[in-house]
Amino acid sequence: MTRSRLVGLVLSIAWALFASGAKSQEAAVPDPFAGYVQFMSNYIGRGLAQSVGNPSVQGEFDYYSPSGFYTNLDGTSINWIDQVYPGDSVSIEVDGILGYRQAFARDWLWKAGVLRLQFPGRYVQQSPPTDQPNTTEVFGYISWKGLSARLNYTVTNAYATPDSRGSLYADLSATQPLRGGWSLGAHLGRREVRGMDTVTGKANSRLDYTDYKLSVAYAFRPDLNLTLAWTWTNANPSLYTLNGYNVGGHHFAITLEKDF
């Protein structure tokens, strides 16, 4: 299947979900405290296999203030840093969000805030020297019923890429509940990396890619669901392959989630 047909497939499904007028769970007023645990066959983040084909576990805790301010804190097991930087021992990603959210009109919701992605662990000196991949982003988000859009902007270098401040990640997502506890999902994302590698002199834009996801989920009960997702990107395999594994290739992943 050609790239144009893949883009058309995702956009067609997203439009169908949008036209159906399904209500988004994101727009509902949340409880003050919430959280979940996910067990994943492969952790796919922004289109890339962050666990490099290995099983992963993620836990998140959320607090929503009646005033509109909210915070999220989550941790996820990963495998990619140790393979990119030999000698490092970093097996977890910890993300924290401080933001504000507000519902408006009918079925609309917007959010904005700061996201910190932290990768605690043991780092060794690399040659040439590299920074730790810790990254800070600001973001904006808006949703209406089953359709949502988000834009993340890095205010630091992105994941230890030199001179990459100002990089972007944008995504469009759509969901459609079906009968019997089933639902469908579609996602289209775009990563653009700013700047130039100060060591090689090459433009960081060579790391740009577009990612896609189609998914089907089944809810056994309101707090327990299973999702099967198919993801892929157009990322350059020569830049996104780790020990023979293309982290930006086609991946199927199963996720079991328990909400609290």
Summary of the structure (lengths in Angstrom):
residues: 260
radius of gyration: 18.5
end to end distance: 40.3
largest distance: 55.5
contacts: 797
relative contact order: 0.18
helix: 13%
strand: 51%
